[in-house]
Amino acid sequence: MSTAVRIVTRSGIQRAAVGCVVLIATMAMTAGASLATTVAFTTAPTLPALSAVTLNGQSQNTFSLWSNAMKITSSGTNTGWNLTVNSASGGGKSAVFKQYCPSATCGSDSGPGYVTGGFTLPADSLTMNTGGAGWTTAGTKPAYQCGTSPFCPIDNSTATKVVSASTSVALGAWTGSGSTVLTLATPASLRKLQTGEVYRVNVVWTLSSGP
């Protein structure tokens, strides 16, 4: 699925948009059924539509609230588990926000797909602050890792740990609560795109067992 930020323009500047597609991946690391935790999404993370950005010729930070609706289940032997996020490339994917045409044509560009040689944003343009996120389940809770600055990047090819559950966290179902603040950093040189196009990035969320 995808999420987009609408670029609100001032007089004389056309509109552009920024988007993010989320690819969900789960991984249960089971060296043996009795040796590791089996962990999976019941409800996977789904990034929201991002807040509008007003083009003003300056670098900007634009903030969006993301409701923490994920649900995670764990079972088996309690070895702990982790949730990480990173961007992905190859096979029609992009590890940074890149110009993308979702239709057969977008002006002079062909699609659907990423525009060859298209405009991009730097890696780490989208970060998350999990200081307001929590869990509804009682007991020792999985620990969010992105509540203090520098906050966790989402659009980076290196996996960043977002949640860590030690062996003191009981096996079972975990339901997210609260909200996460997403910050989109856009440079003064942000370029407008052709009608219908967005900036898009591919993102992977991974669950794995272990400390």
C-alpha positions, 0 to 999 in steps of 0.5 A: 500500500502507499502513502503520500504527502500533498505538496501545497504550492504558492502562486506560480508553483505547480503541485508535486507529491511525495509517497511511500509504499510499504512492503510487509515482511515477517520472519520467524527465526526457528533454528529448531521449534523448541529453540526460538520464538515464533513471531508474526504480524496479526496487523502489520504496520501501515504508514499513513498519508503524510501531511501537506508540504508548502513549497517555499524555496526553503528546506522544511520539516513536515510532521504527521501523526501515525496511529500505532495500530500494529498487532504482534503475536509471539509463541514457542520458546521465549528468546525475545524478538525484534522489529526493524525497518529499512528501505529496499532496492532492486526489482522495480523498488527504490531505497530512497524517495524517487519520482514515480509515475503510477499510470501508463503515462504522466506527461512525457514520462511512461509508467507505471514505475519509477522514472529513469533518471528521475528526481530523488530525495536523500536517504533518511528523509523520513524519520519516526519518533516513537516517544508517544507509542505504547502497548495496551497489553499488561505486563512487561512491554516490548521497548520502543527504540526511537523515542529520543533524538536522533530518531529512527530513519525509515528510508535507509537501506540499513535496518533500524531496530524499532522495537525490542522484546527481551525474554522478560516480555511474555509470549502472547499477543501485543496490541499497539497504542498511542501514536508515532510522529513522522518527520519528512525533511524536504530540501529547498531544491525539492522539484515539482513533478509532472501531473499525477507523479509522486516521490515514492520509496519501498519499505520493509518491516521485519520481525525476527526472534532473538535478543 
